[in-house]
Amino acid sequence: MSNLIQTKPLWNLPHSVMNEGIHHKLKVIEIPFMGFYDSIWDYVWESEFDNDCAEEDAERLDSDSVNWPVYYTRLAAQIVDWIRHKSGLMLSFEKLTSPREYNFESDRIFAYISETQLEMIYKNIDEDKLAAVFKDNLTPHSGFTPYYDVESWQEPVLTWEYSQTALLMGLYLSELLGEYWERDAYEDLSETARNLLWECKQ
């Protein structure tokens, strides 16, 4: 039996969200995510394809038979729903982007959030911790020239680009759900991911 997180449409996307009778404008942010390549999320499909205990006449799942773009997109949406459920944030999946090659970047998850909640997150984060995160991730070094200044965390949060919001959300979720929140998401969604593999079989 599937344990997919059941959600219902909450918003009139992509413009605003109705909450307690009030429309809140939405902003697209990036959700911090380690990606599907060479990460814990690999374990799901590897365990399905490498299951030597299956009976010989049982139906087997072949990697070539999976519609991978659909699978990854649906799983990314489940990850956003998991975060929404655990954090109480009014998040809604927007899209997943994947690089042609994983040499320089990985998969990225984007989601809608109300501007009101994004400002709330920013105002309640310790400034010293946020400054340290920006410094750690945006300080130029050999082979790396960032697009953003280490002091850009002081700019109005509603003007931030995706990569900046990912840093903010990474800090916020780590403090709210624990440092290893993505591992916890994987553990909670592993059965869901296996079900999705079979549902995305071509």
Secondary structure as a PSIPRED ss2 file (coil, helix, strand):
# PSIPRED VFORMAT (PSIPRED V4.0)

   1 M C   1.000  0.000  0.000
   2 S C   1.000  0.000  0.000
   3 N C   1.000  0.000  0.000
   4 L C   1.000  0.000  0.000
   5 I C   1.000  0.000  0.000
   6 Q C   1.000  0.000  0.000
   7 T C   1.000  0.000  0.000
   8 K C   1.000  0.000  0.000
   9 P C   1.000  0.000  0.000
  10 L C   1.000  0.000  0.000
  11 W E   0.000  0.000  1.000
  12 N E   0.000  0.000  1.000
  13 L C   1.000  0.000  0.000
  14 P C   1.000  0.000  0.000
  15 H C   1.000  0.000  0.000
  16 S E   0.000  0.000  1.000
  17 V E   0.000  0.000  1.000
  18 M E   0.000  0.000  1.000
  19 N E   0.000  0.000  1.000
  20 E C   1.000  0.000  0.000
  21 G C   1.000  0.000  0.000
  22 I E   0.000  0.000  1.000
  23 H E   0.000  0.000  1.000
  24 H E   0.000  0.000  1.000
  25 K E   0.000  0.000  1.000
  26 L E   0.000  0.000  1.000
  27 K E   0.000  0.000  1.000
  28 V E   0.000  0.000  1.000
  29 I E   0.000  0.000  1.000
  30 E E   0.000  0.000  1.000
  31 I E   0.000  0.000  1.000
  32 P C   1.000  0.000  0.000
  33 F C   1.000  0.000  0.000
  34 M C   1.000  0.000  0.000
  35 G C   1.000  0.000  0.000
  36 F C   1.000  0.000  0.000
  37 Y C   1.000  0.000  0.000
  38 D C   1.000  0.000  0.000
  39 S C   1.000  0.000  0.000
  40 I C   1.000  0.000  0.000
  41 W C   1.000  0.000  0.000
  42 D H   0.000  1.000  0.000
  43 Y H   0.000  1.000  0.000
  44 V H   0.000  1.000  0.000
  45 W H   0.000  1.000  0.000
  46 E H   0.000  1.000  0.000
  47 S H   0.000  1.000  0.000
  48 E H   0.000  1.000  0.000
  49 F H   0.000  1.000  0.000
  50 D C   1.000  0.000  0.000
  51 N C   1.000  0.000  0.000
  52 D C   1.000  0.000  0.000
  53 C C   1.000  0.000  0.000
  54 A C   1.000  0.000  0.000
  55 E C   1.000  0.000  0.000
  56 E C   1.000  0.000  0.000
  57 D C   1.000  0.000  0.000
  58 A C   1.000  0.000  0.000
  59 E C   1.000  0.000  0.000
  60 R C   1.000  0.000  0.000
  61 L C   1.000  0.000  0.000
  62 D C   1.000  0.000  0.000
  63 S H   0.000  1.000  0.000
  64 D H   0.000  1.000  0.000
  65 S H   0.000  1.000  0.000
  66 V E   0.000  0.000  1.000
  67 N C   1.000  0.000  0.000
  68 W H   0.000  1.000  0.000
  69 P H   0.000  1.000  0.000
  70 V H   0.000  1.000  0.000
  71 Y H   0.000  1.000  0.000
  72 Y H   0.000  1.000  0.000
  73 T H   0.000  1.000  0.000
  74 R H   0.000  1.000  0.000
  75 L H   0.000  1.000  0.000
  76 A H   0.000  1.000  0.000
  77 A H   0.000  1.000  0.000
  78 Q H   0.000  1.000  0.000
  79 I H   0.000  1.000  0.000
  80 V H   0.000  1.000  0.000
  81 D H   0.000  1.000  0.000
  82 W H   0.000  1.000  0.000
  83 I H   0.000  1.000  0.000
  84 R H   0.000  1.000  0.000
  85 H H   0.000  1.000  0.000
  86 K H   0.000  1.000  0.000
  87 S H   0.000  1.000  0.000
  88 G C   1.000  0.000  0.000
  89 L C   1.000  0.000  0.000
  90 M C   1.000  0.000  0.000
  91 L C   1.000  0.000  0.000
  92 S E   0.000  0.000  1.000
  93 F E   0.000  0.000  1.000
  94 E E   0.000  0.000  1.000
  95 K E   0.000  0.000  1.000
  96 L E   0.000  0.000  1.000
  97 T E   0.000  0.000  1.000
  98 S C   1.000  0.000  0.000
  99 P C   1.000  0.000  0.000
 100 R C   1.000  0.000  0.000
 101 E C   1.000  0.000  0.000
 102 Y C   1.000  0.000  0.000
 103 N C   1.000  0.000  0.000
 104 F C   1.000  0.000  0.000
 105 E C   1.000  0.000  0.000
 106 S C   1.000  0.000  0.000
 107 D C   1.000  0.000  0.000
 108 R E   0.000  0.000  1.000
 109 I E   0.000  0.000  1.000
 110 F E   0.000  0.000  1.000
 111 A E   0.000  0.000  1.000
 112 Y E   0.000  0.000  1.000
 113 I E   0.000  0.000  1.000
 114 S E   0.000  0.000  1.000
 115 E H   0.000  1.000  0.000
 116 T H   0.000  1.000  0.000
 117 Q H   0.000  1.000  0.000
 118 L H   0.000  1.000  0.000
 119 E H   0.000  1.000  0.000
 120 M H   0.000  1.000  0.000
 121 I H   0.000  1.000  0.000
 122 Y H   0.000  1.000  0.000
 123 K H   0.000  1.000  0.000
 124 N H   0.000  1.000  0.000
 125 I C   1.000  0.000  0.000
 126 D C   1.000  0.000  0.000
 127 E H   0.000  1.000  0.000
 128 D H   0.000  1.000  0.000
 129 K H   0.000  1.000  0.000
 130 L H   0.000  1.000  0.000
 131 A H   0.000  1.000  0.000
 132 A H   0.000  1.000  0.000
 133 V H   0.000  1.000  0.000
 134 F H   0.000  1.000  0.000
 135 K H   0.000  1.000  0.000
 136 D H   0.000  1.000  0.000
 137 N H   0.000  1.000  0.000
 138 L H   0.000  1.000  0.000
 139 T C   1.000  0.000  0.000
 140 P C   1.000  0.000  0.000
 141 H E   0.000  0.000  1.000
 142 S C   1.000  0.000  0.000
 143 G C   1.000  0.000  0.000
 144 F E   0.000  0.000  1.000
 145 T C   1.000  0.000  0.000
 146 P C   1.000  0.000  0.000
 147 Y C   1.000  0.000  0.000
 148 Y C   1.000  0.000  0.000
 149 D C   1.000  0.000  0.000
 150 V C   1.000  0.000  0.000
 151 E C   1.000  0.000  0.000
 152 S H   0.000  1.000  0.000
 153 W H   0.000  1.000  0.000
 154 Q H   0.000  1.000  0.000
 155 E C   1.000  0.000  0.000
 156 P C   1.000  0.000  0.000
 157 V H   0.000  1.000  0.000
 158 L H   0.000  1.000  0.000
 159 T H   0.000  1.000  0.000
 160 W C   1.000  0.000  0.000
 161 E C   1.000  0.000  0.000
 162 Y H   0.000  1.000  0.000
 163 S H   0.000  1.000  0.000
 164 Q H   0.000  1.000  0.000
 165 T H   0.000  1.000  0.000
 166 A H   0.000  1.000  0.000
 167 L H   0.000  1.000  0.000
 168 L H   0.000  1.000  0.000
 169 M H   0.000  1.000  0.000
 170 G H   0.000  1.000  0.000
 171 L H   0.000  1.000  0.000
 172 Y H   0.000  1.000  0.000
 173 L H   0.000  1.000  0.000
 174 S H   0.000  1.000  0.000
 175 E H   0.000  1.000  0.000
 176 L H   0.000  1.000  0.000
 177 L H   0.000  1.000  0.000
 178 G C   1.000  0.000  0.000
 179 E C   1.000  0.000  0.000
 180 Y C   1.000  0.000  0.000
 181 W H   0.000  1.000  0.000
 182 E H   0.000  1.000  0.000
 183 R H   0.000  1.000  0.000
 184 D H   0.000  1.000  0.000
 185 A H   0.000  1.000  0.000
 186 Y H   0.000  1.000  0.000
 187 E H   0.000  1.000  0.000
 188 D H   0.000  1.000  0.000
 189 L H   0.000  1.000  0.000
 190 S H   0.000  1.000  0.000
 191 E H   0.000  1.000  0.000
 192 T H   0.000  1.000  0.000
 193 A H   0.000  1.000  0.000
 194 R H   0.000  1.000  0.000
 195 N H   0.000  1.000  0.000
 196 L H   0.000  1.000  0.000
 197 L H   0.000  1.000  0.000
 198 W H   0.000  1.000  0.000
 199 E H   0.000  1.000  0.000
 200 C C   1.000  0.000  0.000
 201 K E   0.000  0.000  1.000
 202 Q C   1.000  0.000  0.000
